[in-house]
Amino acid sequence: MCCAPAPADPAPGTLPRLDLHEDDKEVRVTGRALELVLSKATGTLSSYKVKGRLLLAGGPVPHLWRAPTDNDIGREYPQRAATWREAGARAKITGIETAQPSPGEVTVEVRATLPTAPKASAWRTVFTVRGDGEVRVRHTLEAADGLPDLPVVGALLTLPKGFDRLDWLGRGPHENYQDRTSGALVGRYRSTVGEQVAPYLRPQETGNKTDVRRVTLTDRSGDGLDVRADPAEGEPFLEFSALHHTPADLEGPAHPHEVTRRAEISLAVNHRQMGVGGNDSWGAPPEEKYLLHAGRTHTYAYRLRPAGPR
């Protein structure tokens, strides 16, 4: 279950053995119940399976843009911050390094350059794959000086169709943002992915949750993916959204019925998202404490594991 107490971490030396295979195209890690494949072309996971069940079909891809809100448009933020729109999707891989510090643990470090202008930024992901099926992920964004504030610092993961049941421990039950939390209490909530789109007249950013400790997406049988904040890496809380739409799907259509609905699920596992503002709707930014500045290093971490008892 999503919110059962976290089991104690087994020591790396006690984990089941993993085998590491690497060629020009991919990194493959296999174990007693685990199969993980990382594409060297994209630097992302093309498959994450536990006990033969596909839990992740793609990602994590740098998530640095949101579908503009009405307030964003009112202050012309999308034009000024446009360098972040395609920065994650157009990341260029500059290096991949693998290591096996113990028989039951494999690390894969992926380094990439983000084509921001006038200066490029850097993105780094470290995957720690463990023999018990858990994958620990740490992202580091080095946002270059002189760039506009970021809409989001996070990552997008693609889950297979069917993982529509949503269970989280964090703020809810409705969407909430850094500067929109007072009406969203911390608790355990259950919903579905299809219910995560707020009924805005014009499609825009939607469905975000803050102060999240854990989130699980499962199918009817209870199989699925569990994502947890990683306090051991200094990250007690995450933000997330889970939709049948990508951020790009929500940007452009004038009416909700025009938005593409995908069978798979776009899961945003974020460090933070910029506040939505609203002191006025024609020029005022969110308050300073709710902004994400460039010229800084943003680091966060989380853990992926199969849902249910281990």
C-alpha positions as CSV (number, residue, x, y, z in Angstrom):
1,M,0.0,0.0,0.0
2,C,1.1,3.6,-0.6
3,C,1.3,4.6,3.0
4,A,2.5,1.5,4.9
5,P,5.6,2.2,7.0
6,A,8.7,2.1,5.0
7,P,10.7,-1.0,5.7
8,A,14.3,-0.7,6.9
9,D,16.9,-0.5,4.2
10,P,18.8,-3.7,3.7
11,A,22.6,-3.2,3.6
12,P,24.0,-3.3,0.1
13,G,26.0,-6.5,1.0
14,T,22.8,-8.4,1.8
15,L,21.0,-7.5,-1.5
16,P,20.4,-10.2,-4.2
17,R,23.1,-10.2,-6.9
18,L,22.7,-8.0,-10.0
19,D,24.3,-8.5,-13.4
20,L,25.5,-5.5,-15.4
21,H,25.6,-5.6,-19.2
22,E,26.6,-2.7,-21.4
23,D,27.1,-2.1,-25.1
24,D,27.1,0.9,-27.5
25,K,23.3,1.3,-27.3
26,E,22.2,0.5,-23.8
27,V,22.9,-0.4,-20.2
28,R,21.0,-3.4,-18.9
29,V,20.8,-4.5,-15.3
30,T,19.2,-7.8,-14.4
31,G,18.6,-9.7,-11.2
32,R,16.5,-12.2,-9.5
33,A,13.3,-10.3,-10.2
34,L,14.5,-7.1,-11.9
35,E,15.2,-6.0,-15.4
36,L,16.2,-2.4,-16.1
37,V,17.2,-1.0,-19.5
38,L,18.7,2.5,-20.0
39,S,19.1,3.9,-23.5
40,K,22.4,5.6,-24.2
41,A,20.9,7.7,-26.9
42,T,18.4,9.4,-24.5
43,G,20.0,8.8,-21.1
44,T,16.6,7.6,-19.8
45,L,15.1,4.3,-18.9
46,S,13.3,2.5,-21.7
47,S,12.1,-0.2,-19.4
48,Y,11.9,-1.0,-15.7
49,K,10.4,-4.4,-14.9
50,V,10.0,-6.2,-11.6
51,K,8.8,-9.9,-11.7
52,G,8.1,-9.5,-15.4
53,R,5.7,-6.6,-14.9
54,L,6.5,-3.3,-16.8
55,L,6.4,-0.5,-14.2
56,L,8.0,2.3,-16.2
57,A,8.0,2.7,-20.0
58,G,10.1,5.8,-20.3
59,G,11.9,8.6,-18.4
60,P,12.9,10.3,-16.3
61,V,13.1,13.3,-18.7
62,P,14.0,16.7,-17.4
63,H,10.8,18.5,-16.6
64,L,11.4,22.3,-16.7
65,W,8.2,23.7,-18.2
66,R,4.6,23.9,-17.4
67,A,1.6,24.6,-19.6
68,P,1.1,28.4,-19.0
69,T,-1.5,29.4,-16.5
70,D,-3.8,32.4,-17.0
71,N,-1.6,34.4,-14.6
72,D,1.6,33.3,-16.5
73,I,0.0,34.6,-19.7
74,G,-1.1,37.8,-18.1
75,R,2.5,38.8,-17.2
76,E,3.9,37.5,-20.5
77,Y,6.0,34.9,-18.7
78,P,5.9,32.3,-21.4
79,Q,7.6,34.6,-23.9
80,R,10.3,35.6,-21.4
81,A,11.0,32.1,-20.1
82,A,10.7,30.4,-23.5
83,T,14.3,29.0,-23.3
84,W,13.1,26.4,-20.8
85,R,10.2,25.1,-23.0
86,E,12.2,22.6,-25.0
87,A,15.3,22.4,-22.8
88,G,14.5,19.0,-21.3
89,A,13.3,17.4,-24.5
90,R,16.4,18.5,-26.4
91,A,18.9,17.5,-23.7
92,K,22.2,16.3,-25.3
93,I,23.9,13.4,-23.6
94,T,27.6,14.1,-22.8
95,G,28.6,11.1,-20.8
96,I,27.3,7.9,-19.2
97,E,29.3,6.0,-16.5
98,T,28.5,2.7,-14.8
99,A,29.8,1.1,-11.7
100,Q,29.1,-1.9,-9.4
101,P,30.2,-1.0,-5.9
102,S,28.8,-4.3,-4.5
103,P,27.2,-7.4,-6.1
104,G,23.7,-6.2,-5.3
105,E,24.1,-2.6,-6.3
106,V,24.7,-0.9,-9.7
107,T,25.1,2.9,-10.3
108,V,24.6,4.6,-13.6
109,E,25.5,8.3,-13.9
110,V,24.1,10.3,-16.9
111,R,25.4,13.7,-17.8
112,A,23.6,16.0,-20.2
113,T,23.7,19.6,-21.6
114,L,20.5,21.6,-21.8
115,P,20.4,24.0,-24.8
116,T,19.3,27.1,-22.8
117,A,20.2,30.5,-24.2
118,P,22.3,32.6,-23.9
119,K,24.2,30.0,-21.8
120,A,23.8,26.2,-21.7
121,S,22.7,24.5,-18.5
122,A,23.7,21.1,-17.2
123,W,21.6,18.1,-16.0
124,R,22.9,15.1,-14.2
125,T,21.0,12.0,-13.1
126,V,22.5,9.2,-10.9
127,F,20.5,5.9,-10.8
128,T,21.3,3.5,-8.0
129,V,19.8,0.1,-8.9
130,R,19.5,-2.4,-6.0
131,G,19.0,-6.1,-6.0
132,D,15.7,-5.8,-4.1
133,G,14.2,-4.1,-7.2
134,E,14.4,-0.5,-5.9
135,V,15.9,2.3,-8.0
136,R,17.1,5.4,-6.3
137,V,17.3,8.5,-8.5
138,R,19.1,11.8,-7.9
139,H,18.8,14.7,-10.3
140,T,21.0,17.8,-10.3
141,L,20.2,20.9,-12.4
142,E,22.9,23.5,-12.8
143,A,20.9,26.4,-14.2
144,A,23.2,28.9,-15.9
145,D,23.4,32.5,-14.8
146,G,21.4,35.1,-16.7
147,L,18.5,32.9,-17.5
148,P,14.8,33.5,-16.5
149,D,13.2,31.9,-13.5
150,L,12.2,28.3,-14.1
151,P,8.6,27.1,-14.1
152,V,9.5,23.7,-12.7
153,V,12.5,21.7,-11.5
154,G,11.5,18.1,-12.0
155,A,11.4,15.0,-14.1
156,L,8.7,13.3,-16.3
157,L,8.1,9.6,-16.2
158,T,5.9,7.6,-18.6
159,L,3.9,4.8,-17.0
160,P,2.0,2.0,-19.0
161,K,-1.7,2.3,-19.5
162,G,-3.8,0.8,-16.7
163,F,-2.0,2.3,-13.7
164,D,-5.0,4.6,-13.1
165,R,-5.5,4.2,-9.4
166,L,-3.8,7.0,-7.4
167,D,-2.9,6.9,-3.7
168,W,-0.7,9.6,-2.1
169,L,0.4,10.9,1.2
170,G,0.7,14.7,0.9
171,R,-1.5,17.7,0.4
172,G,-4.9,17.2,-1.2
173,P,-7.4,16.3,-2.2
174,H,-7.5,19.0,-4.9
175,E,-4.6,20.4,-6.8
176,N,-2.2,22.7,-4.8
177,Y,0.9,24.8,-5.4
178,Q,3.5,26.4,-3.2
179,D,1.5,29.5,-2.8
180,R,-1.9,27.7,-2.8
181,T,-1.7,25.2,0.2
182,S,-3.8,26.6,3.0
183,G,-6.9,24.8,1.8
184,A,-5.1,21.5,1.1
185,L,-4.4,19.5,4.2
186,V,-1.7,16.9,4.6
187,G,-3.3,13.4,4.6
188,R,-3.7,10.2,2.7
189,Y,-5.8,10.5,-0.4
190,R,-7.1,8.2,-3.1
191,S,-8.4,9.2,-6.5
192,T,-7.8,8.3,-10.2
193,V,-5.6,9.7,-12.8
194,G,-8.7,10.7,-14.9
195,E,-9.9,12.9,-12.0
196,Q,-6.7,15.0,-11.8
197,V,-7.6,17.7,-14.4
198,A,-9.2,20.8,-12.9
199,P,-12.1,22.2,-14.9
200,Y,-10.5,25.3,-16.3
201,L,-12.2,27.0,-19.3
202,R,-8.8,27.0,-21.1
203,P,-6.4,24.1,-20.7
204,Q,-3.3,24.9,-18.6
205,E,-1.1,23.5,-15.8
206,T,-3.2,21.3,-13.6
207,G,-3.2,18.6,-10.9
208,N,0.0,19.5,-8.9
209,K,0.3,18.2,-5.3
210,T,2.8,19.5,-2.8
211,D,4.5,18.2,0.4
212,V,4.2,14.7,-0.9
213,R,5.9,11.8,1.0
214,R,4.8,9.0,-1.2
215,V,2.6,8.4,-4.3
216,T,1.5,5.1,-5.8
217,L,-0.1,4.3,-9.1
218,T,-1.6,0.9,-9.6
219,D,-3.9,-1.1,-11.8
220,R,-7.0,-3.1,-10.6
221,S,-4.9,-5.9,-9.3
222,G,-2.8,-3.7,-7.2
223,D,0.3,-3.9,-9.3
224,G,2.1,-0.6,-10.0
225,L,4.8,1.9,-9.2
226,D,5.5,3.4,-5.8
227,V,7.5,6.7,-5.7
228,R,8.9,8.0,-2.4
229,A,10.7,11.1,-1.3
230,D,14.2,10.2,-0.1
231,P,15.0,11.8,3.3
232,A,18.4,10.1,3.3
233,E,19.3,12.4,0.4
234,G,17.9,15.5,2.1
235,E,14.5,15.3,0.3
236,P,11.6,14.8,2.7
237,F,9.0,16.1,0.3
238,L,8.2,16.0,-3.4
239,E,5.7,17.5,-5.7
240,F,3.9,15.5,-8.3
241,S,1.1,15.3,-10.9
242,A,-0.3,12.3,-12.8
243,L,-2.2,12.9,-16.0
244,H,-3.3,11.3,-19.2
245,H,-1.7,14.4,-20.9
246,T,1.8,15.7,-21.2
247,P,2.5,19.4,-20.5
248,A,2.8,20.0,-24.2
249,D,-0.7,18.5,-24.7
250,L,-2.1,21.2,-22.4
251,E,-0.4,24.1,-24.2
252,G,-2.2,25.3,-27.3
253,P,-5.8,23.9,-27.3
254,A,-8.4,26.6,-26.6
255,H,-10.9,24.2,-25.1
256,P,-10.7,21.1,-22.8
257,H,-12.3,18.8,-25.4
258,E,-9.4,19.5,-27.8
259,V,-6.7,18.2,-25.4
260,T,-5.2,14.9,-26.5
261,R,-5.9,12.1,-24.0
262,R,-3.2,9.4,-23.9
263,A,-3.6,5.9,-22.7
264,E,-0.3,6.0,-20.9
265,I,0.3,8.2,-17.8
266,S,2.6,11.2,-17.6
267,L,3.9,11.2,-14.0
268,A,5.7,14.4,-13.0
269,V,8.0,13.8,-10.0
270,N,9.2,17.3,-9.2
271,H,11.5,19.0,-6.7
272,R,9.4,22.2,-6.9
273,Q,7.1,24.1,-9.2
274,M,7.0,27.9,-9.2
275,G,4.0,29.4,-7.5
276,V,1.0,30.4,-9.6
277,G,0.8,34.0,-8.3
278,G,-2.4,35.9,-8.6
279,N,-1.8,39.2,-6.7
280,D,-3.0,40.5,-10.0
281,S,-3.4,38.8,-13.4
282,W,-1.7,41.3,-15.6
283,G,1.9,41.6,-14.6
284,A,2.7,40.6,-11.0
285,P,4.9,37.5,-10.6
286,P,4.5,35.1,-7.7
287,E,6.0,36.2,-4.5
288,E,9.8,35.9,-4.2
289,K,9.8,32.9,-2.0
290,Y,7.8,30.9,-4.5
291,L,10.1,31.6,-7.5
292,L,12.8,29.2,-8.9
293,H,15.8,31.2,-9.8
294,A,18.4,30.3,-12.4
295,G,22.1,30.8,-11.6
296,R,21.8,28.1,-8.9
297,T,22.2,24.3,-8.5
298,H,18.9,22.5,-7.8
299,T,19.3,18.9,-6.5
300,Y,16.6,16.4,-5.3
301,A,16.1,12.6,-5.0
302,Y,13.4,10.0,-4.9
303,R,13.0,6.2,-4.9
304,L,11.1,4.0,-7.3
305,R,9.9,0.6,-6.3
306,P,7.1,-1.9,-7.1
307,A,3.9,-1.2,-5.3
308,G,2.6,-3.6,-2.6
309,P,4.4,-5.7,0.0
310,R,8.1,-6.4,-0.7
